[in-house]
Amino acid sequence: MKKRVPNYKKSRQAKSKKRQLKRQLLWWSLAFTFLGLFGTGYYLKEKIHFYYSSYFNKFHHKKLKNSAQEEQRINRIIGDYATKTFGFDISHYQNKEDIKWDSLSIGNKTIPLKFVLLRASMGNKKTDKNFDHFWEQAKKHELLRGAYHFYRPDEDPILQANSFASVVKLESGDLPPVLDIEKMPRHKTKAQLIADLKLWLKIMENAYGVKPIIYTYYHYHKDVLAGEFEDYPLWLANYNDVPAPSPEENWQFWQFTENGIAYGINVKVDLNVYNGSYWSLRQLTLD
């Protein structure tokens, strides 16, 4: 029987291919690791920047200050939600000259304010004195803007809807109309209140072609509205030291303080966080 002679050339080629494959796998592994780290860093860049500035580049407003406890609570929420989208809401309590619209940010100037909600009307016929000015400035400075109606529960829902519609001309790219309900009626039952609110919302939906947003306080929603308006985007106010405005509800917006100190604003404002990205917030806007 003929003795087999080892083919050293083929053996060397096979080993060379194995080494080449290992090198390729190593490079691919390093590339994926780098991309993962880069993606994570990009996603967390606001959070990283915020915490860095908290220690090394802290912003102090010239005129405004909060208690240490309130400052700590606000900073915790901003840090926890730094990857989300922040905004503010204003009304006639803020003056025109109080806001420098081209430089609005929070979190030691690391997190831009990207949306604003403006009070347009109250009750049957009262309008907010600064609405037109604020509305124009928000558009001029490319903020996502929305308008809200302060609902007075003892007044007529149809007149209130007409009051809002007479003031607000929503355009493509604006947020849906907002119903602000905070009080119980003195002369109506709870059932009548719910029916009136549904009527206001239906009129707005027919007028603008989109479901309105409902704003209220956490306990008001829990005690009065829960179970009645499940299909509507929810904007909750909760100023307590909690990780979220509600442990039960699927919320979209959280007004987490009325003592917000923002770079570019000379008075305290309500600060809000949208529980999603700026891209997903744009999906809520009118076509």
Solvent accessible surface area in square Angstrom, and as a share of the most:
residue,aa,sasa,rsa
1,M,246,1.10
2,K,193,0.82
3,K,181,0.77
4,R,221,0.81
5,V,122,0.70
6,P,81,0.51
7,N,78,0.40
8,Y,144,0.55
9,K,131,0.55
10,K,131,0.55
11,S,52,0.33
12,R,152,0.56
13,Q,93,0.42
14,A,50,0.39
15,K,117,0.50
16,S,50,0.32
17,K,144,0.61
18,K,133,0.56
19,R,130,0.47
20,Q,90,0.40
21,L,99,0.49
22,K,141,0.60
23,R,131,0.48
24,Q,87,0.39
25,L,108,0.54
26,L,105,0.52
27,W,175,0.61
28,W,155,0.54
29,S,60,0.39
30,L,91,0.45
31,A,42,0.33
32,F,131,0.55
33,T,75,0.43
34,F,135,0.56
35,L,107,0.53
36,G,41,0.39
37,L,125,0.62
38,F,128,0.53
39,G,35,0.34
40,T,75,0.44
41,G,29,0.28
42,Y,139,0.53
43,Y,131,0.50
44,L,54,0.27
45,K,91,0.38
46,E,45,0.20
47,K,54,0.23
48,I,102,0.52
49,H,95,0.42
50,F,4,0.02
51,Y,96,0.36
52,Y,127,0.48
53,S,1,0.01
54,S,34,0.22
55,Y,173,0.66
56,F,149,0.62
57,N,97,0.50
58,K,93,0.39
59,F,55,0.23
60,H,139,0.62
61,H,32,0.14
62,K,204,0.86
63,K,141,0.60
64,L,32,0.16
65,K,172,0.73
66,N,20,0.10
67,S,71,0.46
68,A,85,0.66
69,Q,149,0.66
70,E,31,0.14
71,E,65,0.29
72,Q,133,0.59
73,R,17,0.06
74,I,13,0.06
75,N,47,0.24
76,R,78,0.28
77,I,0,0.00
78,I,4,0.02
79,G,0,0.00
80,D,73,0.38
81,Y,26,0.10
82,A,1,0.01
83,T,29,0.17
84,K,70,0.30
85,T,4,0.02
86,F,1,0.01
87,G,0,0.00
88,F,0,0.00
89,D,7,0.04
90,I,4,0.02
91,S,6,0.04
92,H,54,0.24
93,Y,160,0.61
94,Q,18,0.08
95,N,68,0.35
96,K,95,0.40
97,E,134,0.60
98,D,16,0.09
99,I,11,0.06
100,K,126,0.53
101,W,18,0.06
102,D,114,0.59
103,S,39,0.25
104,L,16,0.08
105,S,13,0.09
106,I,5,0.03
107,G,8,0.07
108,N,18,0.09
109,K,100,0.42
110,T,15,0.09
111,I,6,0.03
112,P,61,0.38
113,L,5,0.02
114,K,74,0.32
115,F,0,0.00
116,V,0,0.00
117,L,0,0.00
118,L,1,0.01
119,R,22,0.08
120,A,0,0.00
121,S,0,0.00
122,M,8,0.03
123,G,0,0.00
124,N,45,0.23
125,K,177,0.75
126,K,108,0.46
127,T,65,0.38
128,D,8,0.04
129,K,147,0.62
130,N,9,0.05
131,F,4,0.02
132,D,95,0.49
133,H,54,0.24
134,F,2,0.01
135,W,23,0.08
136,E,112,0.50
137,Q,37,0.16
138,A,0,0.00
139,K,113,0.48
140,K,146,0.62
141,H,56,0.25
142,E,153,0.69
143,L,24,0.12
144,L,8,0.04
145,R,9,0.03
146,G,0,0.00
147,A,0,0.00
148,Y,20,0.08
149,H,0,0.00
150,F,32,0.13
151,Y,1,0.00
152,R,83,0.30
153,P,10,0.06
154,D,46,0.24
155,E,50,0.22
156,D,59,0.30
157,P,10,0.06
158,I,83,0.42
159,L,93,0.46
160,Q,0,0.00
161,A,1,0.00
162,N,80,0.41
163,S,10,0.06
164,F,0,0.00
165,A,36,0.28
166,S,79,0.51
167,V,32,0.18
168,V,1,0.01
169,K,132,0.56
170,L,24,0.12
171,E,75,0.34
172,S,86,0.55
173,G,20,0.19
174,D,7,0.04
175,L,0,0.00
176,P,1,0.01
177,P,0,0.00
178,V,0,0.00
179,L,1,0.00
180,D,6,0.03
181,I,0,0.00
182,E,47,0.21
183,K,117,0.49
184,M,91,0.40
185,P,17,0.10
186,R,203,0.74
187,H,150,0.67
188,K,60,0.25
189,T,91,0.53
190,K,99,0.42
191,A,78,0.60
192,Q,81,0.36
193,L,0,0.00
194,I,15,0.08
195,A,53,0.41
196,D,9,0.05
197,L,1,0.00
198,K,87,0.37
199,L,72,0.36
200,W,0,0.00
201,L,0,0.00
202,K,108,0.46
203,I,46,0.23
204,M,1,0.00
205,E,39,0.18
206,N,110,0.56
207,A,64,0.50
208,Y,41,0.16
209,G,69,0.66
210,V,36,0.21
211,K,73,0.31
212,P,0,0.00
213,I,1,0.00
214,I,5,0.02
215,Y,12,0.04
216,T,0,0.00
217,Y,81,0.31
218,Y,26,0.10
219,H,110,0.49
220,Y,22,0.09
221,H,14,0.06
222,K,106,0.45
223,D,96,0.50
224,V,15,0.09
225,L,1,0.00
226,A,43,0.33
227,G,58,0.56
228,E,76,0.34
229,F,15,0.06
230,E,118,0.53
231,D,108,0.56
232,Y,41,0.16
233,P,21,0.13
234,L,12,0.06
235,W,4,0.01
236,L,0,0.00
237,A,1,0.01
238,N,12,0.06
239,Y,63,0.24
240,N,85,0.44
241,D,102,0.53
242,V,41,0.24
243,P,103,0.65
244,A,29,0.22
245,P,1,0.01
246,S,6,0.04
247,P,114,0.72
248,E,106,0.48
249,E,45,0.20
250,N,126,0.64
251,W,21,0.07
252,Q,40,0.18
253,F,0,0.00
254,W,0,0.00
255,Q,5,0.02
256,F,0,0.00
257,T,0,0.00
258,E,94,0.42
259,N,49,0.25
260,G,0,0.00
261,I,41,0.21
262,A,0,0.00
263,Y,80,0.30
264,G,14,0.14
265,I,0,0.00
266,N,48,0.25
267,V,43,0.25
268,K,66,0.28
269,V,2,0.01
270,D,36,0.19
271,L,2,0.01
272,N,0,0.00
273,V,0,0.00
274,Y,18,0.07
275,N,62,0.32
276,G,13,0.13
277,S,56,0.36
278,Y,70,0.27
279,W,177,0.62
280,S,33,0.21
281,L,0,0.00
282,R,105,0.38
283,Q,108,0.48
284,L,44,0.22
285,T,17,0.10
286,L,24,0.12
287,D,165,0.85
